[in-house]
């Protein structure tokens, strides 16, 4: 009779879809307005998740962490495509309605969001959650939300290359395609630098300008006829890693978990 081997800390845990939200400029809002502003964000996220077909995931999320000016969530990896499309567009519309209806003295809300994927144990600790938080704290994400504000949009999305390959390049999205994303290099000082992709709802990559810290080398990004031409395509993630994500993406997963010390800066 075969005996199950003992668990080893090097065994790969289940892949988990990670999404992080952060409000731009939250730390500059007067303290007495922060609670209402945060409540407004949570209410709008609940609405956007529901309208994006993720209402159950919002209510029954296996992990949720309050970062002060935003939050971190883990979802089943098989539902990750909805975090890329349609959630950003839906959230942008919800935020636009809020902006039209708010009182003049009430602060407006614009949001950075990042989506990443990776293997995490039940302790919710590991590099994937760290990297999801670094993505949203990167120059690429901050530049994108600044540009989104200038263009009249309310959401700036940055996704890791692993998510781009498993969702966008694999054509799991319903409306967005390769040419809707700007290739860039997500950097946080000298601590983090990874290939990433940026999207601002209702805006083309050409409208966002040059990629932040764009790679100077690499083949041209694929694009459809008539689509804006990205300036450069970042180096792809290792093929074995992409295949692992893509293959895992198609199989149902159980509850996912992670924990991280990230606390948003509100910048």
C-alpha positions as CSV (number, residue, x, y, z in Angstrom):
1,X,0.0,0.0,0.0
2,X,1.4,3.3,-1.1
3,X,2.0,5.9,1.6
4,X,1.5,9.6,0.9
5,X,4.8,11.5,1.2
6,X,5.2,14.1,4.0
7,X,4.7,17.7,2.9
8,X,7.9,19.5,2.1
9,X,8.1,23.3,2.3
10,X,9.4,23.4,-1.2
11,X,6.2,21.8,-2.6
12,X,4.3,24.2,-4.8
13,X,1.1,25.4,-3.3
14,X,-2.0,26.3,-5.3
15,X,-1.8,29.3,-7.6
16,X,-3.9,32.3,-6.4
17,X,-5.2,35.4,-8.2
18,X,-4.2,38.6,-6.3
19,X,-5.7,42.0,-6.8
20,X,-4.7,45.2,-4.9
21,X,-6.5,48.5,-4.9
22,X,-5.1,51.9,-3.8
23,X,-6.7,55.4,-3.7
24,X,-4.6,58.2,-5.2
25,X,-3.9,61.0,-2.8
26,X,-5.7,59.5,0.2
27,X,-2.9,60.6,2.6
28,X,-3.5,64.2,1.6
29,X,-7.2,64.2,2.5
30,X,-8.1,65.8,5.9
31,X,-8.3,63.1,8.6
32,X,-12.0,63.7,9.3
33,X,-12.8,62.9,5.7
34,X,-10.9,59.6,5.5
35,X,-13.5,57.2,7.0
36,X,-16.2,58.4,4.6
37,X,-13.9,58.2,1.6
38,X,-12.8,54.7,2.5
39,X,-16.4,53.6,3.0
40,X,-17.3,55.0,-0.4
41,X,-14.5,53.0,-2.0
42,X,-15.6,49.8,-0.4
43,X,-19.2,50.4,-1.5
44,X,-18.1,51.1,-5.1
45,X,-15.8,48.0,-5.1
46,X,-18.7,45.9,-4.0
47,X,-20.9,47.3,-6.8
48,X,-18.2,46.9,-9.4
49,X,-17.4,43.3,-8.4
50,X,-21.1,42.5,-8.6
51,X,-21.5,44.1,-12.0
52,X,-18.4,42.3,-13.2
53,X,-19.8,38.8,-12.3
54,X,-17.7,38.6,-9.2
55,X,-20.3,39.3,-6.6
56,X,-19.9,35.9,-4.9
57,X,-16.1,36.3,-4.8
58,X,-16.4,39.8,-3.1
59,X,-18.8,38.4,-0.5
60,X,-17.0,35.0,0.1
61,X,-13.5,36.1,-0.6
62,X,-10.9,33.7,0.9
63,X,-8.7,36.6,1.9
64,X,-9.2,40.3,2.3
65,X,-6.8,42.8,3.9
66,X,-7.4,46.5,4.7
67,X,-4.4,48.6,3.7
68,X,-5.9,51.9,4.9
69,X,-6.2,53.6,1.5
70,X,-7.2,50.4,-0.2
71,X,-7.3,46.6,0.1
72,X,-5.8,43.3,-1.0
73,X,-7.8,40.3,-2.1
74,X,-7.2,36.8,-3.1
75,X,-9.6,35.0,-5.5
76,X,-9.7,31.6,-7.2
77,X,-7.3,31.7,-10.1
78,X,-9.9,30.4,-12.6
79,X,-11.8,33.7,-12.2
80,X,-8.8,35.9,-12.6
81,X,-9.8,37.0,-16.2
82,X,-12.7,39.0,-14.8
83,X,-10.2,41.1,-12.7
84,X,-8.7,42.2,-16.0
85,X,-11.8,42.5,-18.1
86,X,-14.5,43.7,-17.2
87,X,-13.7,44.9,-13.7
88,X,-11.5,47.9,-14.4
89,X,-13.9,49.3,-17.0
90,X,-16.9,48.7,-14.7
91,X,-15.1,50.3,-11.7
92,X,-14.2,53.3,-13.9
93,X,-17.9,53.8,-14.7
94,X,-18.9,53.5,-11.0
95,X,-16.2,56.0,-10.0
96,X,-17.3,58.4,-12.8
97,X,-20.9,58.3,-11.5
98,X,-19.7,59.0,-8.0
99,X,-17.6,61.9,-9.2
100,X,-20.7,63.5,-11.0
101,X,-22.9,63.1,-7.9
102,X,-20.5,64.0,-5.0
103,X,-20.7,67.3,-3.2
104,X,-18.0,69.8,-4.1
105,X,-16.4,69.5,-0.7
106,X,-16.2,65.7,-1.0
107,X,-12.9,64.4,-2.3
108,X,-12.9,62.7,-5.7
109,X,-11.6,59.1,-5.9
110,X,-9.2,57.7,-8.4
111,X,-7.8,54.2,-8.1
112,X,-4.7,52.2,-8.9
113,X,-5.1,48.5,-9.2
114,X,-2.7,45.6,-9.8
115,X,-3.4,42.0,-10.7
116,X,-0.8,39.2,-10.2
117,X,-0.8,35.5,-9.9
118,X,1.4,32.9,-8.2
119,X,1.7,30.0,-5.8
120,X,0.9,30.8,-2.2
121,X,0.5,28.6,0.9
122,X,-2.3,28.7,3.4
123,X,-0.3,31.2,5.5
124,X,-0.8,33.8,2.7
125,X,2.9,34.6,2.8
126,X,5.3,34.6,-0.2
127,X,6.7,36.5,-3.1
128,X,3.4,36.7,-5.2
129,X,1.6,38.9,-2.6
130,X,4.8,41.0,-2.2
131,X,5.0,41.5,-6.0
132,X,1.3,42.4,-6.3
133,X,1.9,45.2,-3.8
134,X,5.1,46.3,-5.5
135,X,3.2,46.4,-8.8
136,X,0.7,48.9,-7.5
137,X,3.5,50.9,-5.8
138,X,5.6,51.0,-9.0
139,X,6.4,54.1,-11.0
140,X,4.4,52.6,-13.9
141,X,1.2,52.5,-11.8
142,X,1.7,55.9,-10.4
143,X,2.5,57.4,-13.8
144,X,-0.6,55.7,-15.2
145,X,-3.0,57.0,-12.6
146,X,-1.6,60.5,-13.0
147,X,-2.2,60.3,-16.8
148,X,-5.6,58.8,-16.2
149,X,-6.6,61.8,-14.2
150,X,-5.4,64.2,-17.0
151,X,-7.4,62.2,-19.5
152,X,-10.6,62.1,-17.4
153,X,-10.4,58.4,-16.4
154,X,-10.6,57.1,-12.9
155,X,-8.8,53.7,-12.9
156,X,-5.2,52.7,-13.8
157,X,-4.6,49.0,-14.1
158,X,-1.2,47.3,-14.0
159,X,-0.8,43.6,-14.5
160,X,2.2,41.3,-14.3
161,X,3.5,39.6,-17.4
162,X,2.3,36.3,-16.1
163,X,-1.3,37.6,-15.9
164,X,-0.9,39.2,-19.4
165,X,0.2,35.9,-20.9
166,X,-2.4,33.7,-19.1
167,X,-5.4,36.1,-19.6
168,X,-4.9,38.7,-22.4
169,X,-2.5,36.9,-24.8
170,X,-4.5,33.7,-24.3
171,X,-7.7,35.7,-25.4
172,X,-9.6,35.0,-22.2
173,X,-10.8,38.6,-22.1
174,X,-14.2,39.6,-23.5
175,X,-13.4,43.1,-24.8
176,X,-9.7,43.9,-24.3
177,X,-6.8,42.6,-26.4
178,X,-3.1,43.0,-26.7
179,X,-3.2,46.4,-28.3
180,X,-5.2,47.8,-25.3
181,X,-2.2,47.4,-23.0
182,X,1.0,49.5,-22.8
183,X,4.1,47.4,-22.2
184,X,6.3,48.8,-19.4
185,X,8.8,48.0,-16.7
186,X,7.4,48.2,-13.2
187,X,10.0,49.6,-10.8
188,X,10.1,50.4,-7.1
189,X,13.4,52.1,-6.5
190,X,16.2,49.5,-6.8
191,X,14.2,46.8,-5.0
192,X,11.9,45.6,-7.8
193,X,11.9,45.7,-11.6
194,X,9.7,43.4,-13.6
195,X,8.0,43.5,-17.0
196,X,4.4,44.6,-16.7
197,X,1.4,45.9,-18.7
198,X,-0.7,49.0,-18.1
199,X,-4.3,49.8,-19.1
200,X,-6.5,52.8,-18.5
201,X,-10.2,52.4,-19.3
202,X,-11.5,54.3,-22.3
203,X,-8.0,55.3,-23.3
204,X,-5.6,53.8,-25.9
205,X,-1.9,53.0,-24.9
206,X,-0.9,55.8,-27.3
207,X,-2.7,58.4,-25.1
208,X,-0.8,57.3,-22.1
209,X,2.6,58.4,-23.6
210,X,5.9,56.6,-23.3
211,X,6.0,53.6,-21.0
212,X,7.5,54.3,-17.6
213,X,11.0,52.8,-17.6
214,X,10.2,51.0,-20.9
215,X,12.7,48.3,-22.0
216,X,15.0,49.6,-24.7
217,X,15.3,46.2,-26.2
218,X,13.0,43.4,-27.2
219,X,10.8,42.6,-30.2
220,X,7.9,44.8,-31.1
221,X,4.7,44.0,-29.3
222,X,2.0,42.3,-31.3
223,X,-0.9,44.5,-32.4
224,X,-3.9,44.4,-34.5
225,X,-4.2,46.4,-37.7
226,X,-5.0,50.0,-37.0
227,X,-4.2,49.6,-33.3
228,X,-1.8,52.1,-31.5
229,X,1.8,50.9,-31.8
230,X,3.4,50.2,-28.4
231,X,7.0,51.5,-28.1
232,X,8.5,48.2,-26.9
233,X,7.6,44.8,-25.6
234,X,9.0,43.8,-22.2
235,X,10.9,40.6,-21.9
236,X,8.5,37.7,-21.5
237,X,8.3,35.7,-18.3
238,X,10.1,32.4,-18.5
239,X,8.1,30.0,-20.7
240,X,7.9,27.3,-18.1
241,X,6.4,29.8,-15.6
242,X,3.8,31.0,-18.2
243,X,2.8,27.4,-19.0
244,X,2.4,26.6,-15.3
245,X,0.0,29.5,-14.9
246,X,-1.9,28.8,-18.1
247,X,-2.3,25.1,-17.3
248,X,-3.3,25.8,-13.7
249,X,-5.7,28.5,-14.8
250,X,-8.0,25.9,-16.4
251,X,-8.4,23.7,-13.3
252,X,-10.7,24.5,-10.4
253,X,-8.8,25.5,-7.2
254,X,-9.7,25.6,-3.6
255,X,-9.4,28.5,-1.2
256,X,-6.3,30.6,-1.7
257,X,-4.3,32.4,0.9
258,X,-1.6,35.0,1.6
259,X,-0.4,37.7,4.0
260,X,1.9,40.7,3.5
261,X,3.0,43.7,5.4
262,X,2.1,46.1,2.6
263,X,0.4,49.3,3.7
264,X,-0.5,51.8,1.0
265,X,1.0,55.3,1.0
266,X,-2.0,57.0,-0.7
267,X,0.2,58.8,-3.1
